[in-house]
Amino acid sequence: MKMHLLTRELIESGGIDAIVARDAPSLPVLTEAERAASLRATLDARPAGDAWLFAYGSLIWNPTIRSVEHRTARIEGWHRAFCLSTPLGRGTVENPGLTLALDEGGFCDGVALRLAEDALEGELTLLWRREMLSGAYVPRWVDLLDAEGTRFGGAIAFTINRDSRQYAGGLPGEETVRRLATACGAIGSAADYLFATCEGLRDHGIPDPVLEDLAARVAAARDTDA
């Protein structure tokens, strides 16, 4: 399998769509028109104030879009979970990987990225090409809270679409570990995605003991299989 780095240039060139067509041709994907309509609906619902993006997974350590400010933030009503099954990128049709999404309930600490107003639509168009492949995510505006619990802005967050066939919430822990330890696709392994997210959270001073425990279990499973 040819490997690719997930870069801004890959996204701009249509490389992600090409990977889908090659590695998972049966996966239903959104058309450019559908992505544009989704972005327009999201922008039409924008609250007053600066536009932020809430990063909770790979957008922390590989955002691929340009921002002008970042700060740690909490959102409520959603939690980070490996609940998105992926047959490409970090897995294959035969052995789908898992990536993070925001599922209902609890709270999530992550990184808020403020986007420049004069580049907003261009940067979000690029982001939609990356994240809105199959409709597995539902983009929505969420309130950003600082360390004191005070709202400081509104951000776009990619929450899971529970009606999507890619929704993998409620997997047994052993299966989650197995898939993260073994799945690999065109842009890397599911395990490396997990490890990089843990490192990114640590770099920003954001504790996530649940994710750290999962990373330890995945690392041990990989060592056992080696």
Secondary structure as the mmCIF struct_conf table of DSSP 4:
data_model
#
loop_
_struct_conf.conf_type_id
_struct_conf.id
_struct_conf.beg_label_comp_id
_struct_conf.beg_label_asym_id
_struct_conf.beg_label_seq_id
_struct_conf.end_label_comp_id
_struct_conf.end_label_asym_id
_struct_conf.end_label_seq_id
HELX_RH_AL_P HELX_RH_AL_P1 ARG A 8 GLU A 12
TURN_TY1_P TURN_TY1_P1 SER A 13 GLY A 14
HELX_RH_AL_P HELX_RH_AL_P2 GLY A 15 ASP A 23
TURN_TY1_P TURN_TY1_P2 PRO A 25 SER A 26
BEND BEND1 LEU A 27 LEU A 27
HELX_RH_AL_P HELX_RH_AL_P3 GLU A 32 ASP A 44
TURN_TY1_P TURN_TY1_P3 ALA A 45 ALA A 45
HELX_LH_PP_P HELX_LH_PP_P1 ARG A 46 PRO A 47
BEND BEND2 ALA A 48 GLY A 49
STRN STRN1 ALA A 51 ALA A 55
BEND BEND3 GLY A 57 GLY A 57
HELX_RH_AL_P HELX_RH_AL_P4 SER A 58 TRP A 61
BEND BEND4 ILE A 65 ILE A 65
BEND BEND5 VAL A 68 VAL A 68
STRN STRN2 GLU A 69 THR A 86
BEND BEND6 PRO A 87 GLY A 91
BEND BEND7 VAL A 93 ASN A 95
STRN STRN3 GLY A 97 ARG A 114
HELX_LH_PP_P HELX_LH_PP_P2 LEU A 115 ALA A 116
HELX_RH_3T_P HELX_RH_3T_P1 GLU A 117 ALA A 119
HELX_RH_AL_P HELX_RH_AL_P5 LEU A 120 GLU A 131
BEND BEND8 LEU A 133 GLY A 135
STRN STRN4 TYR A 137 LEU A 145
TURN_TY1_P TURN_TY1_P4 ALA A 147 GLU A 148
BEND BEND9 GLY A 149 GLY A 149
STRN STRN5 ARG A 151 ILE A 160
TURN_TY1_P TURN_TY1_P5 ARG A 162 ASP A 163
BEND BEND10 SER A 164 SER A 164
TURN_TY1_P TURN_TY1_P6 ARG A 165 GLN A 166
STRN STRN6 TYR A 167 TYR A 167
TURN_TY1_P TURN_TY1_P7 GLY A 169 GLY A 170
HELX_RH_AL_P HELX_RH_AL_P6 GLY A 173 THR A 182
STRN STRN7 CYS A 184 GLY A 185
TURN_TY1_P TURN_TY1_P8 ALA A 186 ILE A 187
STRN STRN8 GLY A 188 SER A 189
HELX_RH_AL_P HELX_RH_AL_P7 ALA A 190 ASP A 203
TURN_TY1_P TURN_TY1_P9 HIS A 204 GLY A 205
HELX_RH_AL_P HELX_RH_AL_P8 PRO A 209 ASP A 225
#
